[in-house]
Amino acid sequence: MPVVIQYVVERDGEAKMTFASKQQADAYDKMLDLAEMMQEIIGRSALLGESQTEALSLYLAQQKDELLLALQGKAKTVKKAREEQAAEPEQSADEAEPIAELAEAA
């Protein structure tokens, strides 16, 4: 019988996502931490509803590298990153970002 190791990312006692590698689980957990911090900042503005704030926070956390470049005023680098991202082949369903799962859970 094969032994399968799975890494589960949990938030508030609820399993959010399951990964085959610890590195992927850690990266996803860090992304959720960042999204949580951003949600707190964006939520202070009262410009968006709770679900919109959560969705925007998750999106910005996923785009962390590009966002950091933009905040540093490196517009040319951001444009280049966008072009490189557009040139990448689309992800398969197995590799796709698990945000849809989070949106359904909310």
N, C-alpha and C positions, 0 to 999 in steps of 0.2 A: 504494500500500500504506500503510495507516494505521500510525502509530507509537503504541504504547501504553506509557505509563510506569507502572511498578509499583514500589512501595516494599515491600521485604521486611524483616520484623523477624526477626533471627537470634539465637539463643542457643546457645552452645557449638557453633557450626558447623552448627546445625540450623535450617532455616526454620520459624518458628512461625506466621507469618501474613503475608498479602500485602494491601496496601492501595492504593487509587487515589490517595490524597493523602498528602503528607508530614506534614501535621498529624495525621491519624489514626494514621499509623505512629509518630510521636513520642509521642503520647498513650498508645498501647498499650505502647510500649517503657518509658515511665515507670511505667506500671501494673505491668509485669513487674519492674522494678527495685524498686518498693515491695513487691511480693509476695515477692521474694527476701529483702529485709531482714526482713519480717515472719516469713517461714519460719524464718529464723535465730533470731529471738527466741522464737517459739513452740516450735521444736525443742529449745531449752534445757530446757523444762519436762519433757520425756519423758512427757507425759500422753497424747499421740496418736502413732499410727504415722506413718511417713514420708509415705504417700499422703494420709492425713487432714490432716496438717500442711500439705502442699502445697495441697490443696483449700481448706482454711480460709484460708490466706494469700492465695490468689487471690481468694476471695470478699471478704475484708476489704479488699484493695486495690481491688477494684471498687466497694466501698461507702465509699471513702475520705472523701468529703465528710460523709456521715452519721456515720461513725465519729469524725471530728474533732469534730463538734458534740457527740456523746455524751461524748467524753473531756473536753470543755470544760464539761460539766455543763449543757448547754442542751437539756434534755429536751423542752421545748415545741417548740423548733425542729426537733428530730429527729422528733417526732410529726407535725408539719406536713409535713416532707419526705416522710415515709412516705405520708401521705394524698395528696400531690401525685403521688407516684410511682404510687400505686394508680389514680389518676384518668387517667394517661397511657394512650393506646391501646397495645396490645401491639405489639412490634416484628415486622417481617416477617422471614423467614428470612435475607434479605440483610443486615439491620441487627442481627441478634442478636449477642450477645457471643460471641466465639470460644472460650469456655472449654471447650466440649465437645471441640474439637480438641485442646486442651492436655491434657485428662484422658485422651484416647485415646492421646496420645503418651507419657504417663508410664508 
